[in-house]
């Protein structure tokens, strides 16, 4: 079998390593055989690395010859005897017993301190203590439940009162809103009525002014007519006195009674002709001086009285209409 130079070179380089050079030759050979190197290659690698080859290996190679190259390195390794078991003396047994005793005592202490209280049955004192603790917890729970019930009742009462107050407030608010709506409606109605009345007044004022103007014009025309009639009457009444002051021998004729009657008949019968307010100054003296000679007819005085009453009734009606 040809020698594999690459494997031999790598094996020689590995054997020259300082950490491998300190090991024994048997270990080196065993390692190289595990890498599938033949005996010849191992010898060459040992020779190149400067390590001495074992005598048995050289004799083995010289006696066996080339046919030994076909054996597997595993078979050659199985030929080596197993290493002998180390012998133990009393000191080893003492150390082992001491270690085992320490470990066992530690485990016993741990189990007694931590595990045993968990699995051991409770004592009567512990049971009594647990019972008291449970009773205290139950008492606290019952007190908490009672307090919670009281608080719930108080909250229910407060909520009920709040609901009642809220309902009362809502009803009052609805009442106030309805009153406000009614008042607003009445105010709107009053404002509409006032606007209508103001509009009616606006429309009535010009008409009233026109009516008043027409009434004033009528009354002024009536007063003018009365003044004209009064002047005519005064002139007629003053005529006899003028005739009497003239000498009896004068031939001035007196106005006929028919003209006087016609002028008196044309006079409007609304005012008294003998009223002191309508008499001009100086008329009373002249009439008193001639009362015996000239007097107003009875029918004329009656007509004047009826005209006066009619005028007073008309003025009262006008005053009531204006108010």
C-alpha positions as CSV (number, residue, x, y, z in Angstrom):
1,X,0.0,0.0,0.0
2,X,1.4,3.4,-0.9
3,X,2.2,5.9,1.7
4,X,-0.1,8.9,1.9
5,X,2.3,11.8,2.1
6,X,-0.3,14.4,3.1
7,X,-1.5,12.4,6.0
8,X,2.0,11.6,7.1
9,X,3.0,15.3,6.9
10,X,0.0,16.4,9.0
11,X,0.6,13.6,11.5
12,X,4.3,14.6,11.8
13,X,3.3,18.3,12.3
14,X,0.7,17.2,14.9
15,X,3.3,15.1,16.8
16,X,5.8,18.1,16.8
17,X,3.2,20.2,18.8
18,X,4.6,20.8,22.4
19,X,1.4,19.7,24.1
20,X,1.4,16.4,22.2
21,X,5.2,15.7,22.5
22,X,4.8,15.4,26.3
23,X,2.4,12.5,26.0
24,X,3.5,8.8,25.8
25,X,4.3,7.0,22.5
26,X,1.4,4.6,23.0
27,X,-1.1,7.4,23.2
28,X,0.3,9.0,20.1
29,X,0.1,5.7,18.2
30,X,-3.4,5.1,19.5
31,X,-4.5,8.6,18.3
32,X,-2.9,8.1,14.9
33,X,-4.6,4.7,14.5
34,X,-7.9,6.3,15.3
35,X,-7.3,8.6,12.3
36,X,-7.0,5.6,10.0
37,X,-3.3,5.7,9.5
38,X,-1.4,2.5,8.8
39,X,1.5,1.2,10.9
40,X,4.0,2.2,8.3
41,X,2.6,5.7,8.1
42,X,2.7,6.0,11.9
43,X,6.3,4.9,12.0
44,X,7.3,7.4,9.3
45,X,5.4,10.2,11.1
46,X,7.1,9.3,14.4
47,X,10.5,9.3,12.6
48,X,9.9,12.7,11.0
49,X,8.7,14.2,14.3
50,X,11.8,12.9,16.1
51,X,9.8,10.7,18.5
52,X,11.3,7.2,19.2
53,X,9.4,4.3,17.7
54,X,8.5,1.4,20.1
55,X,10.5,-1.8,19.7
56,X,7.5,-4.0,19.6
57,X,6.1,-1.9,16.8
58,X,9.3,-2.3,14.8
59,X,9.5,-6.0,15.4
60,X,5.8,-6.3,14.5
61,X,6.4,-4.6,11.2
62,X,9.5,-6.7,10.4
63,X,7.9,-10.1,11.2
64,X,4.4,-9.7,9.9
65,X,5.2,-8.1,6.6
66,X,2.9,-6.3,4.2
67,X,-0.2,-8.5,4.7
68,X,-0.7,-6.9,8.1
69,X,-1.5,-3.7,6.4
70,X,-5.0,-4.9,5.6
71,X,-6.2,-5.2,9.2
72,X,-8.4,-2.5,10.5
73,X,-7.0,-0.2,13.3
74,X,-10.1,-1.0,15.4
75,X,-9.0,-4.7,15.6
76,X,-5.5,-3.7,16.6
77,X,-6.9,-1.4,19.3
78,X,-9.1,-4.2,20.7
79,X,-6.0,-6.3,21.4
80,X,-4.8,-3.9,24.2
81,X,-5.9,-5.0,27.7
82,X,-8.3,-2.8,29.7
83,X,-6.8,-0.6,32.4
84,X,-6.8,-1.9,35.9
85,X,-9.4,-0.4,38.4
86,X,-7.9,1.8,41.0
87,X,-7.8,0.4,44.5
88,X,-9.5,2.2,47.4
89,X,-8.2,2.2,51.0
90,X,-10.0,3.2,54.3
91,X,-9.4,6.8,53.8
92,X,-11.5,6.8,50.6
93,X,-14.3,5.0,52.4
94,X,-14.0,7.5,55.4
95,X,-14.3,10.5,53.1
96,X,-17.2,9.0,51.2
97,X,-19.0,8.2,54.5
98,X,-18.4,11.7,55.8
99,X,-19.7,13.3,52.6
100,X,-22.8,11.1,52.6
101,X,-23.5,11.8,56.2
102,X,-23.2,15.6,55.7
103,X,-25.5,15.5,52.7
104,X,-28.0,13.3,54.5
105,X,-28.0,15.6,57.6
106,X,-28.5,18.6,55.4
107,X,-31.4,17.0,53.6
108,X,-32.9,15.9,56.9
109,X,-32.6,19.5,58.3
110,X,-34.2,21.0,55.2
111,X,-37.1,18.5,55.1
112,X,-37.7,18.9,58.8
113,X,-37.7,22.7,58.6
114,X,-39.6,23.2,55.4
115,X,-41.3,20.0,54.2
116,X,-42.5,18.5,57.5
117,X,-44.6,21.5,58.5
118,X,-46.4,21.2,55.2
119,X,-47.2,17.5,55.5
120,X,-47.4,17.1,59.3
121,X,-50.9,17.1,60.9
122,X,-51.7,20.2,62.9
123,X,-51.5,20.3,66.7
124,X,-54.5,21.2,68.9
125,X,-53.0,24.6,69.7
126,X,-52.6,25.3,66.0
127,X,-56.1,24.1,65.3
128,X,-57.5,26.4,68.1
129,X,-55.4,29.3,66.7
130,X,-56.7,28.7,63.2
131,X,-60.2,28.4,64.5
132,X,-59.9,31.8,66.2
133,X,-58.4,33.4,63.2
134,X,-61.2,32.0,61.0
135,X,-63.8,33.3,63.4
136,X,-62.2,36.7,63.4
137,X,-62.2,36.7,59.7
138,X,-65.9,35.7,59.6
139,X,-66.8,38.4,62.1
140,X,-65.0,41.0,60.0
141,X,-66.8,39.7,56.9
142,X,-70.2,39.8,58.6
143,X,-69.5,43.3,60.0
144,X,-68.4,44.4,56.5
145,X,-71.6,42.9,55.0
146,X,-73.8,44.7,57.6
147,X,-72.0,48.0,57.0
148,X,-72.4,47.5,53.3
149,X,-76.1,46.8,53.7
150,X,-76.5,50.0,55.8
151,X,-74.6,52.0,53.3
152,X,-76.7,50.5,50.5
153,X,-79.9,51.5,52.4
154,X,-78.6,55.0,53.0
155,X,-77.7,55.3,49.3
156,X,-81.1,54.1,48.3
157,X,-82.8,56.6,50.6
158,X,-80.6,59.4,49.4
159,X,-81.3,58.4,45.8
160,X,-85.0,58.3,46.4
161,X,-85.0,61.7,48.0
162,X,-82.9,63.1,45.2
163,X,-85.3,61.5,42.7
164,X,-88.2,63.1,44.5
165,X,-86.5,66.5,44.6
166,X,-85.7,66.1,41.0
167,X,-89.3,65.3,40.1
168,X,-90.5,68.2,42.1
169,X,-88.0,70.5,40.5
170,X,-89.0,69.3,37.1
171,X,-92.7,69.8,37.8
172,X,-92.0,73.3,39.1
173,X,-89.9,74.0,36.1
174,X,-92.7,72.8,33.8
175,X,-95.1,75.0,35.7
176,X,-92.8,78.0,35.4
177,X,-92.3,77.3,31.7
178,X,-96.1,77.0,31.1
179,X,-96.6,80.3,33.1
180,X,-93.9,82.0,31.1
181,X,-95.4,80.7,27.9
182,X,-98.8,82.0,29.0
183,X,-97.4,85.3,30.1
184,X,-95.5,85.6,26.8
185,X,-98.7,84.7,24.9
186,X,-100.6,87.3,26.9
187,X,-97.9,89.9,26.3
188,X,-97.9,89.2,22.6
189,X,-101.7,89.5,22.6
190,X,-101.5,92.8,24.5
191,X,-98.8,94.0,22.2
192,X,-100.8,93.0,19.2
193,X,-103.9,94.7,20.7
194,X,-101.9,97.8,21.5
195,X,-100.5,97.9,18.0
196,X,-103.9,97.6,16.6
197,X,-105.2,100.3,18.9
198,X,-102.2,102.6,18.0
199,X,-102.9,101.9,14.3
200,X,-106.5,102.6,14.9
201,X,-105.6,105.8,16.6
202,X,-103.2,106.7,13.8
203,X,-106.1,106.2,11.4
204,X,-108.6,107.9,13.6
205,X,-106.6,111.0,14.5
206,X,-106.6,112.5,10.9
207,X,-110.3,111.7,10.6
208,X,-111.0,113.3,14.0
209,X,-108.9,116.3,13.0
210,X,-110.8,116.6,9.8
211,X,-114.1,116.2,11.6
212,X,-113.0,118.8,14.2
213,X,-111.9,121.1,11.4
214,X,-115.2,120.7,9.6
215,X,-117.1,121.2,12.9
216,X,-115.0,124.3,13.7
217,X,-115.7,125.6,10.2
218,X,-119.4,125.0,10.6
219,X,-119.5,126.6,14.0
220,X,-117.5,129.6,12.7
221,X,-119.9,129.9,9.8
222,X,-122.8,129.6,12.3
223,X,-121.2,132.3,14.5
224,X,-120.7,134.5,11.4
225,X,-124.3,134.0,10.5
226,X,-125.5,134.7,14.0
227,X,-123.3,137.9,14.1
228,X,-124.8,139.0,10.8
229,X,-128.3,138.3,12.1
230,X,-127.4,140.1,15.4
231,X,-126.2,143.1,13.5
232,X,-129.4,143.1,11.5
233,X,-131.5,142.8,14.7
234,X,-129.5,145.5,16.4
235,X,-129.9,147.8,13.5
236,X,-133.6,147.1,13.5
237,X,-133.9,147.7,17.2
238,X,-131.9,150.9,17.0
239,X,-134.1,152.2,14.3
240,X,-137.2,153.2,16.5
241,X,-135.0,155.2,18.9
242,X,-133.5,157.1,16.0
243,X,-137.0,157.8,14.7
244,X,-138.2,159.0,18.1
245,X,-135.3,161.4,18.4
246,X,-136.2,163.0,15.2
247,X,-138.9,165.8,15.5
248,X,-142.5,164.9,15.1
249,X,-142.8,167.0,12.0
250,X,-140.3,165.0,10.0
251,X,-141.7,162.7,7.4
252,X,-139.3,159.7,7.8
253,X,-141.3,156.5,7.6
254,X,-140.9,153.7,10.2
255,X,-140.0,150.3,8.9
256,X,-143.1,148.1,8.5
257,X,-143.8,145.3,10.9
258,X,-143.7,142.8,8.1
259,X,-140.0,143.5,7.5
260,X,-139.2,143.0,11.1
261,X,-141.1,139.8,11.3
262,X,-139.4,138.5,8.1
263,X,-135.9,139.4,9.5
264,X,-136.8,137.7,12.8
265,X,-138.0,134.6,11.0
266,X,-134.8,134.3,8.9
267,X,-132.6,134.4,12.1
268,X,-131.4,130.8,13.2
269,X,-133.0,129.8,16.5
270,X,-129.8,128.5,18.2
271,X,-128.9,131.4,20.5
272,X,-130.8,133.9,22.5
273,X,-131.1,137.3,21.1
274,X,-131.5,138.9,24.5
275,X,-128.4,137.2,26.0
276,X,-126.0,139.6,27.6
277,X,-123.1,137.8,26.1
278,X,-124.3,138.5,22.5
279,X,-125.4,142.1,23.2
280,X,-123.1,144.8,22.1
281,X,-122.1,147.5,24.6
282,X,-124.5,150.3,25.0
283,X,-127.4,148.2,23.9
284,X,-128.8,147.6,27.3
285,X,-129.1,151.3,28.1
286,X,-130.8,152.1,24.8
287,X,-133.2,149.2,25.1
288,X,-134.0,150.1,28.7
289,X,-134.7,153.6,27.7
290,X,-137.0,152.5,24.9
291,X,-138.5,149.4,26.7
292,X,-141.8,151.1,26.9
293,X,-141.9,151.9,23.3
294,X,-140.3,148.7,21.7
295,X,-140.5,145.2,23.0
296,X,-139.6,141.7,21.6
297,X,-142.6,139.6,20.5
298,X,-143.5,136.6,22.6
299,X,-143.1,134.1,19.7
300,X,-139.6,135.4,19.0
301,X,-138.6,134.8,22.7
302,X,-140.0,131.3,22.6
303,X,-138.1,130.5,19.4
304,X,-134.9,131.8,21.1
305,X,-135.4,129.6,24.2
306,X,-135.9,126.5,22.1
307,X,-132.8,127.3,20.0
308,X,-130.7,127.7,23.1
309,X,-131.8,124.3,24.5
310,X,-131.1,122.6,21.2
311,X,-127.6,124.2,21.0
312,X,-126.7,123.1,24.6
313,X,-127.8,119.5,23.8
314,X,-125.7,119.5,20.6
315,X,-122.6,120.7,22.5
316,X,-123.1,117.9,25.1
317,X,-123.3,115.3,22.4
318,X,-120.2,116.6,20.7
319,X,-118.3,116.6,24.0
320,X,-119.4,112.9,24.7
321,X,-118.3,111.9,21.2
322,X,-114.9,113.5,21.6
323,X,-114.3,111.9,25.0
